[in-house]
Amino acid sequence: MAAAAVGTDGVRCGEAADPAMDGTGTATAATGEPEAEAPPLPGLQLVHQGAEARVYRGLFLGRAAVAKLRIPKRYRHPALEERLSRRRMAQEARSLLRCRRAGISAPVVYFVDYVTNSIYLEDIVGSITVQDHINSVQRSENDTSSLLALAEKMGEVLARMHDEDLIHGDLTTSNILLRPPMEKLDLVLIDFGLSFISGLPEDKGVDLYVLEKAFLSTHPDTETLFQALLKSYAATSKKSGPVIKKLDEVRLRGRKRSMVG
């Protein structure tokens, strides 16, 4: 299997909406052609089907792993599709490695296979998404004050990531995992498929704005939590001043777009 081995780092996979289904329940591409669903390696089990990728769980060289298989876009020229897929997988692996070198928890990258457009990552066994954890605490109707500590921890981790000039590109509470035991608040960042490197406050502000929109739409009545996140971010980051200012500007632009339609 011709491929490129990669150093340590990690990712997750929650991507766009499920593809169209035909009358038999078979996933189909935009062109109407049935999508092949064979895993990249025998023994892997499909756990998520998105428009951008399929996610499998199983063993890779005896280690618990998650395999992320990118779905090719049939409307693109094959040479362009190959180049874009290779570039995105390489950037995802580099971003995860950058996190781990900075002491930020992220899955280990075991292998990148450019032939099958797949990337093999450490499976964070026993983890749950921050989204599921928040929803669970809110449903339980117990004291939700513990979520303040979680929000502060999220702000700290994201500040450290941005201080490395790493832009996630798709920050949501479903792209951050909680590794057990939950009370330790060991956060693991995943799904760096849209990540890039930038030192611009504008890009970091947009990254936070994407998280804010996703946070408040997924978890109603959590404005206090997000404010705690931003306060922790500002206290941790060495470059937070211009970033928070840009976040305010991006918010204003977003409101104007909403008013205009």
N, C-alpha and C positions, 0 to 999 in steps of 0.2 A: 504494500500500500504506500504509494509515493506520497509523502507528506513532509511537513516541517515540524520538528519537535520544538516546543516552546518552554521557556523557564516557568517558574512558579507564579501563579496569580489566579483569578477566578471570575465567575459570572453567574447570572441567572437567566431565566427565560419567561417573561410574561410579555407577550407582544400583541399585535393587533387582533382584530376580531376573527372568529372562526370563519373558514371559507364557506362558500355556498355548498349545500348538500343536494344531491340529486334524489330521485324518488326512492332509491334503495338505501339512502343514508351514506353514500360514498362521497368523500370530499372531492370537490372539483375545482380546477383552477379557473381564472377569469375567462379563459378561452373556452371553457366547457369541457376540457380534456380531463379525465380522471387522474388524480395525483397518485403516484406510487407511494405506498406506505411502508415499504420494507425498511427496517431500521438499518443504520449504517454498519452495525455489527450484530451478529446473531446473539439472541438472548436479551437484548434491550427491550424494555417495555415503554410504549408511548404513554406519556403522562400529560402532555399539553399539545394541542394543535392550534397554531396561529396562522395568520396570513403571511408572516415573515419567516417563521421557523417552526419546526417540530422539536419537541423536547422529549428525550427518552431517559429512563433511569435503568441502571444495571451495574455490571462490573466491568472495569477496564483494567486489565493486567492484575486482577485480583483485588482491586480497590473499588469501593463504592463510588460511583461516578454518575454524572449527568451529561448526556450528549445533546448538543444543540445542532440541529441540521437545518441549514438555511434552505428555503424553498426558492428555486430560481424563478425569475420573472420572465415569462415566455414572450412578453412584448418587447423585451430588450434584445439587441443584437447579442449573440452568444459571446463574442469576444469582450464586449462592454460588460455584460453580466459577470463574466469570469473575473474581470479586472476589479469591478466594484465589490464583489463578494470577497475576493482575496484581501482587498484593502480593509474592508470592514472587520473581517475576522482577525487580521493582524493588529488593527487598532484596538479591538476589544481585548486581545491578549496583552498588548503593551499597557493598556490602562489598568488592567488587573495587577500586572506586575508592579506598576508604579504605586498602586495602593499598598501592596504588601511591603514594598521597600520602605514606604513611609510609616509602616506600623499600623496601617488601616486594614481591618479584617476583610478579606475577600477570598473566594474559592481559589484553590490551586488549579492552574491550567496544566492538564496532563499532556495534551496532544492537540495539534491543529492539523487537520487533513484537508488539503486544498483540492484533492480529487473528488471527494464526496461533499465538499463544502460543510464540514462538520468540525466542531470543537468539543473536546472532552474535558470536563471540569470536575473538581471535587464535589461530591454530594454532601451538603451540610446536613448530616443525619440528625433527625429529631427537631430540626428548626421549624419555625413558623414565620410567616410574613408579619411585619409590623401592622399591616392592615388587618389581618385576622386577629392579632392580639388586641388591638384597640377595640375592634368590634366585639370581641368576647368580653372584655372588661365593661364596655358600655351596656351590653345586653344583660350582664349579671346584676346590674344596678347596685353593685357594691361601691365602696369608696373609690373614686377614680383619681385620687390624688397621686397614685403611683404613676399615672400617665405623664405627670409633669416631669418626673425624673427621666422618663423615657424621651420626652420631647427635648429636654436639655442635653441628653446624651446624643440625640440625633444632630442637634445643632453643633455640638463639639466635633463629631465625626465629619460632618459636611464642611465645617470650617477648615479642618486639617486637609481634606481632599482639595478644596479650592486653593489653599495655600501652596499646594503642589502644582497649581495651574491646570488641574484636571477638571474638565467639564463633563458631567455625567450624560446630560442630554435627554434623559427620560426619568427624572426623579419622581417617584411615587412611593407610597407606603407599601406597595406590593413588590417593590424592587429593593427593599431592605429586609433582611432576615434577622430574627432573634434566635441566637444559638442557646440551647439549654445549658445550665439552669437559667430560666427567664429572669430571675431576680438579679443576676449579674449584669444584665443589660449589655450583653456582648453582641453588638450589631455587625452584620456582614452585608456589605454592599454587593449587589449583583446586577446583571443585565447591562453591560457597558457597550452594547451594540451601536449606540449613537454617540458615543463619547468622542471627545477631541481635546487637544491641548490648547489652552489660551490663557493669557494673563490679563485679558481685558475685563475690567469691572462689569461692563455691559453683559458679557457672556455669563459671568457668574450671577449677575442679577437676574437674568432670564432663567437660569437654572433654578434659582430659588423661587421665582415666580411660577414656574411650571409645577414645582412641588406644592406651593401654596394653593394653587387652583385645584390640584389633585387632592390635596389634604382636606380642604374645606368642602369639596364636593362629595368625597367619599365618606367623610366623618363630620356630619353636621354638628353645630354647636361646639366646635373645638377651637374657636378663635383664640382662647386663652392659651391653649396648648401650642399653637403655632407662634404666638408672641413669645412664649417661653423658649421655643426653639430658636427664634431669631435673636433673642437676648443672649443665649448661650453662644450662638454663632459669632455675634459681635464681640463677646468677651474672649473668645478663643482665637479667632483669626487675627493675624497681624496686618491684614489688608482689608478689614471689614468696612471701614468708613466709606470709601468710594463704592463698594459693592452695595451696601444698604441704600446709599443715595440713588444708585442706578435702579435698584429694585423699586423704589418709590416712583421713579420716572416710568418704568415699565408698567407698573400698576395704573398710572395715569393714562398711558397710551391704551391700555386694555379697556379702561372705562370709556374712553372716547370712542373706541371701535364698537363697544357694546351699544352706545347711544346712537351712533350713526347707523349701525346694522351692517 
